[in-house]
Amino acid sequence: MPNPARTRAAALTATALLLSSVLAGCSDGDSGEQDLTAQELSWEDCPAPSQAQGGGGSPSPLPGGDGWQCATMKAPRDWDDPKGDTIDIELIRARTSGDENRRIGSLIFNFGGPGGSGVTTLPAFGEGYEKLRSRYDLVSFDPRGVGRSEPVRCENDQELDAYFQQDATPDDTAERTELVDATKDFNEACEENSDGMLPHVRTTDAARDLELMRQVLGDDKLHYFGISYGTELGGVYAHLFPKNVGRAVFDAVVDPTQNPEQGSLGQARGFQRALDNFAEDCTSRTEECPIGDTAQEVKDRIADLLRDLDSTPIPGILPRQLTQSAAAGGIAQALYSQEFWPYLTQGLEQAYDGNGQILMLLSDSMNGRGENGEYSNITPANISINCADDKPRYTPEYVQRKLPEFRSASPLFGEFLAWSMISCTDWPVAGEADHPDVSAPGSAPILVVGNTGDPATPYEGARRMVQALGKGVGVELTYRGQGHGAYNSKNRCVQDAVNGYLLDGKVPAAGTVCS
């Protein structure tokens, strides 16, 4: 199972003053220099997504028949050399549905990953944000290295099939060597196939792109909705450009105080907590739970299944078999949303009968594999951004020593998350820092929403984000629910609080709890 949502980053402050002058279009007298803040975007009907974005058809019209528009923004390839080569950043928008006189500006979304395509994700969830469109243009983008924005590339589809099927929890020296070699091969392929982009996909680079985007869109302030890794990107932006923050919401909050090891350990606890909640939910219903009579039996049977699959995979989506790693990935994917729990129950029932199709479909969804066998670039982008951000490098020997602690945090997911820490061990680009700096003195209030049942970004991270943003900036709101994130749970209390802030500027009382 690849690491399902390890979202770390690094924030640098030394170039903040330089950036402000660069983004204002300053010139050293070179008449050939391009003022990127003055570029005009050419908005047109959106094409069908590329394979790197996940494939599929063009986005469906919004309620009322309004269509989506796409455009390409030029940004410096290397923000340390802003006069040099440029890259394309792909944007999507839906114009406001309300009175233009009441329009606040653009509301820019980042849905996380890192590595997720905002150009495909925003239309997929567009109806859920329709109320916000009454006063904003809804905007999202493919961050650099993602989708249509100079995507990083690693292995081909056949190689990725093997990569995701490999044994991710080695039991002996031979298996450990095989995992280390496969990881090294993947990393070398990224360096070979990504056209020199690997040093330029850090979160600080994406934050600078956001500042350029704000200016190109014509907004005085950056109004922002960040989810999962998007909260980290938003925090880094707020640190670099605190005076330019408008109305901002962080949902499914990354803990900015943790290094990669601490983040992985926290996720182990988070996914275990979500599994506990799933098992309790199944066995507490009035009808019989088909996968166990008690919550402990549900978890024991899942552990037995994974143990059996380690030595004897079962048929999945032919010709592929459901391996232990694929099954664990499918289970983790289903824990992201309570709406997926029935599919997890059905998938486990199938697997106990020797059929791994549903669990493999869930695993494929996590890994970005389409029905045609082609992959999006979400995994290469995820690893590339994480490794460019994260300074620590963990050896296999170090992971081996840490296994007991990870198993204690999660008997089911601990080993997978521990071994995922070697993803960056042989990465060709050095990481920036142990963890991001998101301190943002002088920023406008940022609404920080934590979900007590969130598996991928555990609830404790919301409080730490509030503290790290600094006094008077972060405003914490708690949702007592399940799944990754709060706003898309459709909880009325959460949505009223978020909408009230974004639409009317009403900051909810700190410590508000929704259930």
QUILINQUI-V497422 format. One record per backbone hydrogen bond with DSSP energy under -0.5 kcal/mol. CO is the residue of the C=O (numbers start at 1). NH is the residue of the N-H. E is the energy in kcal/mol with one decimal. If there is no record, write none. Layout:
BEGIN
[[CO;NH;E] [CO;NH;E]]
END
This chain:
BEGIN
[[5;7;-0.9] [6;8;-0.7] [13;16;-2.0] [15;19;-2.8] [16;20;-2.0] [17;21;-1.4] [18;22;-2.5] [19;23;-3.3] [20;24;-0.8] [21;26;-1.8] [22;25;-1.8] [29;31;-0.8] [30;33;-2.0] [34;36;-1.1] [35;38;-1.5] [36;39;-1.0] [39;41;-0.5] [41;43;-0.9] [44;70;-3.4] [50;54;-0.6] [50;55;-2.7] [51;54;-1.1] [52;147;-0.5] [52;377;-2.0] [62;65;-2.6] [66;62;-3.7] [68;46;-0.9] [69;93;-2.6] [70;44;-2.5] [71;91;-3.1] [73;89;-3.0] [75;87;-3.0] [77;79;-0.5] [78;81;-2.1] [81;84;-2.3] [85;77;-2.8] [85;78;-0.5] [87;75;-2.2] [88;90;-0.5] [89;73;-3.0] [90;142;-2.2] [91;71;-1.7] [92;140;-2.2] [93;69;-2.5] [94;138;-2.1] [99;102;-1.9] [100;103;-1.1] [105;137;-2.2] [106;108;-0.6] [106;223;-0.6] [107;139;-2.6] [108;225;-2.7] [109;141;-0.6] [110;227;-2.6] [112;116;-1.6] [116;118;-0.7] [117;121;-2.0] [118;122;-2.2] [120;124;-1.1] [121;125;-1.5] [123;126;-0.8] [125;128;-1.2] [125;129;-0.6] [126;129;-1.5] [127;130;-1.4] [129;132;-0.6] [129;133;-1.1] [131;134;-1.4] [132;135;-1.4] [132;136;-1.0] [133;97;-2.0] [133;98;-0.8] [135;104;-3.5] [135;105;-1.0] [136;138;-0.6] [137;107;-2.9] [137;139;-0.5] [138;94;-2.0] [139;109;-2.6] [140;92;-2.4] [141;118;-1.1] [141;143;-0.7] [143;146;-2.2] [145;152;-2.0] [146;149;-2.9] [148;150;-1.1] [149;145;-3.0] [149;146;-0.6] [156;160;-2.5] [157;161;-2.1] [158;162;-1.6] [159;163;-2.3] [160;164;-2.5] [161;165;-0.9] [162;166;-1.0] [166;168;-0.8] [172;176;-2.3] [173;177;-2.5] [174;178;-2.1] [175;179;-2.2] [176;180;-2.5] [177;181;-2.6] [178;182;-2.2] [179;183;-2.2] [180;184;-2.2] [181;185;-2.5] [182;186;-2.1] [183;187;-2.3] [184;188;-2.4] [185;189;-2.0] [186;190;-1.9] [187;191;-1.9] [188;192;-2.1] [189;193;-2.2] [190;194;-1.0] [194;197;-2.0] [197;200;-2.5] [198;201;-0.8] [202;206;-1.9] [203;207;-2.4] [204;208;-1.8] [205;209;-1.9] [206;210;-1.9] [207;211;-1.7] [208;212;-2.2] [209;213;-2.8] [210;214;-2.6] [211;215;-1.7] [212;216;-2.7] [213;217;-2.6] [214;219;-2.3] [215;218;-0.9] [221;223;-0.8] [222;246;-2.6] [223;108;-2.6] [224;249;-2.2] [225;110;-1.8] [226;251;-2.7] [227;230;-2.6] [228;231;-2.7] [228;232;-0.8] [228;254;-0.6] [229;232;-0.6] [229;233;-2.4] [230;234;-2.1] [231;235;-2.2] [232;236;-2.5] [233;237;-2.3] [234;238;-2.6] [235;239;-1.9] [236;240;-2.2] [237;241;-3.1] [241;244;-1.8] [242;245;-1.2] [242;444;-0.6] [244;222;-3.1] [246;248;-0.6] [247;224;-1.9] [248;447;-2.4] [249;226;-2.7] [250;449;-3.4] [251;228;-2.3] [254;256;-0.8] [255;258;-0.9] [259;263;-2.6] [260;264;-2.6] [261;265;-2.4] [262;266;-2.4] [263;267;-2.1] [264;268;-2.1] [265;269;-1.9] [266;270;-2.3] [267;271;-3.2] [268;272;-1.9] [269;273;-2.4] [270;274;-2.1] [271;275;-2.3] [272;276;-2.6] [273;277;-2.2] [274;278;-2.4] [275;279;-2.6] [276;280;-2.5] [277;281;-2.4] [278;282;-2.4] [279;283;-2.0] [280;284;-1.2] [281;285;-0.6] [282;285;-0.7] [288;290;-0.5] [289;292;-1.1] [294;298;-2.2] [295;299;-2.0] [296;300;-2.6] [297;301;-2.6] [298;302;-1.8] [299;303;-2.4] [300;304;-2.4] [301;305;-2.2] [302;306;-2.4] [303;307;-2.1] [304;308;-2.4] [305;309;-2.5] [306;310;-1.2] [307;311;-0.6] [308;311;-1.0] [308;312;-2.7] [309;324;-0.6] [314;322;-3.6] [315;356;-3.1] [316;318;-0.8] [317;320;-1.9] [320;316;-1.8] [321;323;-0.9] [322;314;-1.4] [323;327;-2.4] [324;328;-2.4] [325;329;-2.1] [326;330;-2.3] [327;331;-2.4] [328;332;-2.4] [329;333;-2.3] [330;334;-1.8] [331;335;-1.1] [332;335;-0.5] [333;336;-1.4] [334;337;-0.8] [336;484;-3.7] [337;340;-1.7] [338;341;-1.1] [340;343;-0.6] [340;344;-1.9] [341;345;-2.5] [342;346;-2.4] [343;347;-2.9] [344;348;-2.6] [345;349;-2.3] [346;350;-2.4] [347;351;-2.4] [348;352;-2.5] [349;353;-0.9] [350;353;-1.0] [350;355;-2.4] [351;354;-1.9] [354;356;-0.5] [356;360;-2.0] [357;361;-2.4] [358;362;-2.3] [359;363;-2.1] [360;364;-3.0] [361;365;-2.0] [362;366;-1.8] [363;367;-1.9] [364;368;-0.9] [364;369;-2.6] [365;368;-0.6] [368;370;-0.5] [368;376;-2.5] [370;373;-2.0] [374;370;-3.2] [377;381;-2.5] [378;382;-2.5] [379;383;-2.5] [380;384;-2.4] [381;385;-2.7] [382;386;-2.3] [383;387;-2.7] [384;388;-1.7] [385;389;-1.8] [386;390;-2.9] [388;432;-1.0] [389;433;-2.3] [395;399;-2.2] [396;400;-2.4] [397;401;-1.6] [398;402;-1.3] [399;403;-0.9] [400;403;-0.7] [402;405;-0.5] [402;406;-1.8] [403;407;-2.9] [404;408;-2.1] [405;409;-1.6] [406;410;-2.1] [410;414;-2.1] [413;417;-2.2] [414;418;-2.2] [415;419;-2.6] [416;420;-1.4] [418;421;-1.6] [419;422;-1.7] [420;423;-1.7] [421;394;-0.6] [421;424;-0.6] [422;425;-1.5] [424;427;-1.6] [433;391;-2.4] [436;438;-0.7] [440;443;-2.0] [445;248;-0.8] [446;448;-0.6] [446;475;-2.6] [447;250;-3.3] [447;449;-0.6] [448;450;-0.6] [448;477;-2.7] [449;252;-1.4] [450;452;-0.5] [450;479;-3.1] [451;454;-1.7] [453;483;-1.0] [458;461;-2.2] [459;462;-1.8] [459;463;-0.7] [460;464;-1.5] [461;465;-2.2] [462;466;-2.2] [463;467;-2.2] [464;468;-2.5] [465;469;-2.5] [466;470;-1.2] [466;474;-0.5] [469;440;-2.4] [470;473;-1.9] [470;474;-1.0] [473;446;-2.8] [475;448;-3.1] [476;511;-2.3] [476;512;-0.7] [477;450;-2.5] [478;480;-0.5] [478;514;-3.4] [479;452;-2.4] [479;481;-1.5] [481;453;-0.6] [483;485;-0.8] [486;489;-1.6] [486;491;-0.7] [487;490;-1.5] [491;495;-2.5] [492;496;-2.6] [493;497;-1.9] [494;498;-2.6] [495;499;-3.0] [496;500;-2.3] [497;501;-1.6] [498;502;-2.7] [499;503;-2.9] [499;504;-0.6] [500;504;-1.3] [500;506;-2.1] [501;505;-1.7] [505;507;-0.9] [506;508;-0.5] [509;512;-1.6] [512;478;-2.9] [514;480;-3.2]]
END
